[in-house]
């Protein structure tokens, strides 16, 4: 079975570089009795086969370690033998890796760090180039390039034209920056260039994965205005309908949990992101919604960028942010219900785009026009 999640795919590629190792994601997601996980992974050697039930987590830092330890301990206790718990994550610092090793928490990360310690085999691979790679990738993908990548991921079934005026208009950056961004994405292997000077996406999942990481690292902090809570400390369900009506009447886009709940009809949201046009006075919006600043609040204001933050296929009246924004926002939070909702978004909205990108790439390959 081909992995659905780009992080899982990358981790398995790193794992299978090891001799005599075969790894297969057999179930995504995994549901058994009261257990909800991101999937089941089978690792085989020449003599043994081990089943892991894995969870995919992002944003693991020294500040969130205690929370992660508590979650993983609880998750492990709910599993039945012979299944073992496994963490799939993106980039881990050396300190976090050391803490996981000390606690004997088995994990794979997207940079090639591997720790598997079970009764049949022991594997520890530490990627010595991890920090260098992270610095290099962050330098190459600026916030402007990430905005460009977002626009390309939205509409992957069309050739990316060498005339950058339209891309500049959609993305909200100037044509020279668009040109540099396309060249950067091409040099990093995310885009293929045609003899006509046009581009197409080389591997949709790889570009999605890099954009998702860049969203957490660079783009999201640049867009975040402030986080709030209701003045009267109401629970979110008491004000969510008001939020939806207010967004519709003030040209705001609904994102985060509330936006995902509307699109999937699955999640009970406890917060939201409101994407605000640049010209809007966010302080006036805060007052009208009766909000007060609170770093631990559940309502966040983000700047919109370019002209395509809205999910254009969603019918009125609810103005919903693009599923890519919803997906990236949910994936960064270590919470089972949000992971399941993000997976539903991926399968319902993002896989379609991935398939269109693959169809275009296959078509052009048959024409033998790709360099």
ABEGO torsion letter per residue (X at the ends): XBBABAAAAAAAAAAAABBGBBBBBABOBBBBEABBBAEBBBBBBAABBBBBBBBBBBGBBAAAAAAAAAAAAAAAAABBOABBBBBBBBBBBAAAAAAAAAAGBBBBBAAGBBBBBBAABBBBBBBAAAAAAAAAAAAABBAAAAAAAAAAAABAABBBBABAAAAAAAAGBBAAAAAAAAAAAAAAGABBBBAAGBBBBABAAAAAAAAAAAAAAAAAAAABABBBBBAAGBBAAAAAAAAAAAAAAAGBBBBEAAAAAAAAGABBBABBBBBBBAABBAAAAAAAAGBBBBAABABBBBBBBEAAABBAABBOABBBBBAAAAAAAAAABBBAAAAAAAAAAAAAAAAAAAAAAAAAAAAAAAAGABX
